[in-house]
């Protein structure tokens, strides 16, 4: 008795199935690449005409733009680089103390560092120096211009120099030198002043001890005015 083998029809193998999936994935990737390229081509077809029109308009308007730029350059001020070191400050304010610990304040409408200078001298416009004492008294000096050396605390004043004291005294002269470190001031130009004592004229002055002692130099004249309630001689 013979037995014939039974033939069984086999399905697709695993290798064949993997091959079909790989081919399908490749087809999908190729389709996506084609879609992206199509979108890029469509975008370029739209943008190229716009870019061409923009360039054409720029070429047409360029002569007018060039003329406008030339006019703007003519109106702009030219910067002199040689003055780049000319530094200027507005609303200057120095605060500190002298060697005796007394408060000092120097203000000015503007200050200018001298270009090319080797020192620390600062040129001042409308300077004012306030010299106060711990006891509460003060002396203020103003002028049209001045020169201040911070390292040495030396202040030179020029033009309509006026000195005021809380005691009611005021003096006027053309120039003065203030040694802030020592609390002194002096001038060799004619000086005139007035206060509770009366009025005076002199050929110069010297102030010491931050205004407590005042010396008048050269030919001097003093007119003493009596206080209210005192009889005239």
Buried (B, 14 or more C-beta within 10 A) or exposed (E): EEEEEEEEEEEEEEEEEEEEEEEEEEEEEEEEEEEEEEEEEEEEEEEEEEEEEEEEEEEEEEEEEEEEEEEEEEEEEEEEEEEEEEEEEEEBEBEEEBEEEBBBBBBBEBBBBBEEEEEEBBBBBBBBBBBBBEEEBBBBBBBBBBBBBBEEBBBBBBEEBBBBBEBEBBBBBBBBBBBBBBBBBBBBBBBEBBBEBEEBBBBBBBBBEBBBEBEBBEEBEEEEEEEEEEEEE
